[in-house]
Amino acid sequence: MKVILNTATGDFVYETKILSLHKYPEVILWGKRVFTIFAPGVYWEAFFYVIPEVTNG
């Protein structure tokens, strides 16, 4: 499956092929960057925040 990664404003970042799946993944991680699906095969960069896991113990 061909995928295109774009910045949050739609500028081209990278294009590649991923394993053929039944449907496109909702999120792609590329290094430290996160992309969410915008249209089939087209992903836009998303702002994200990591919540540290808290254990009771």
C-alpha positions in Angstrom: 0.0 0.0 0.0 1.4 3.4 -0.9 1.2 6.1 1.8 2.0 9.8 1.6 3.0 11.7 4.8 2.3 15.5 4.9 2.8 18.2 7.6 -0.2 19.5 9.5 -0.5 22.2 6.9 -0.4 19.7 4.0 3.2 20.1 2.8 4.8 16.9 1.5 7.1 15.0 3.9 7.6 11.5 2.7 6.2 8.8 0.4 6.6 5.0 0.9 5.0 1.6 0.7 3.8 -0.3 3.7 2.6 -3.9 4.1 -0.7 -4.5 2.3 -3.4 -4.6 4.9 -7.2 -4.9 4.6 -7.5 -1.2 5.4 -5.2 1.7 5.9 -4.0 2.2 9.5 -5.5 5.1 11.4 -2.1 6.3 12.7 1.5 6.0 11.4 4.5 6.6 13.6 7.6 7.7 11.7 10.5 8.3 14.0 9.3 10.8 16.6 6.5 12.0 14.3 2.9 10.9 14.3 0.6 11.0 11.3 -3.2 10.4 11.2 -5.2 9.4 8.2 -6.7 12.2 6.2 -7.8 10.3 3.1 -7.0 6.7 1.9 -3.2 6.6 1.7 -2.8 10.2 2.7 -1.7 11.1 6.3 -1.2 14.5 8.0 1.1 15.1 10.9 -0.7 15.4 14.2 0.2 17.0 17.5 0.4 14.5 20.3 1.0 14.3 24.0 2.4 11.3 25.9 0.8 10.6 29.3 3.2 8.7 31.5 1.9 5.4 32.9 1.2 5.6 36.6 1.3 2.5 38.7 -0.1 2.1 42.1 2.3 0.3 44.1 
